[in-house]
Amino acid sequence: RPRFAFLNLFDAHDPYVPPPGFARRFAAGSLPDTPGLLHDWQRIDKTRLTPRDVQTARDAYDDCLAALDAQLGDLVEALRARGTLDRTVLVVTADHGEQFGERGRFGHGLGLHDEEVRVPLLIRAPGLVPEGLVVDREVSLRDVAATVMDLSGVASDAPLPGVSLASCWRKDATGGTSSVYSQLRGAVDAREAISTDDPLGSWKRVEVAGLSYIRRGDGRESLFEVRSDPGQVRDLHADPAHAEALERCRRVLSDVVNQETAAAPGGSR
């Protein structure tokens, strides 16, 4: 009968140790300089990590991702064995990435650069989504629920945020997709000296025409070209050549925040 299942795989969170039964592939034989590196990850002073420590942790994280991949493979094969795989809409995504020394930080919930917010999104729906299609532009996870309902033939007027991503592959689909907007609530790091008078979160980010625009709670801004600068190290917000693009990003972010405010409980509409 019709069914919906949500499977939350958590094995890529620290400590970065694969579940029992999964052999290490990337960190096999690694000898970190810090004893108990993986099991004591939360308690270790990250400012004292050596390059070998960082590489060991990164490789161990990749081992955890490989273990997740194997478990997803088991799920797909189980659906195939039941004869239901080609009648199933399968969506694979993630809620965040992980930092391993970028900008001197480790973990997640620390910023809105690509290492944290750019995640995989794969959709398999035979007969509904073209096989092998790669959508070469940014989309938002906000639209995943509406996409699942669309592909499942459920009424499109459900009270959920976002719109179906069908416009990425269906020529007859109406409307576009949601703005690619990220938000980080609360203080990020004491070193950032972020103000606390921002009710919608301390950091906000939008993607506009290949540009990533980040605004912190204290008003500081960053602007990056995503494709030419995937590590987001060349901040262009003060470059006169990007002044027009910066202003456009500001307008897009303002529009998105206003929409969020209006949709929030008690917000003006």
PyMOL commands that set and color helices and strands:
alter all, ss='L'
color gray80, all
select helices_A, chain A and resi 46-48+51-82+85-87+102-104+114-117+141-151+165-168+190-192+240-263
alter helices_A, ss='H'
color red, helices_A
select strands_A, chain A and resi 90-93+99-100+106-107+121-124+181-184+203-208+211-215+221-225
alter strands_A, ss='S'
color yellow, strands_A
deselect
rebuild
show_as cartoon
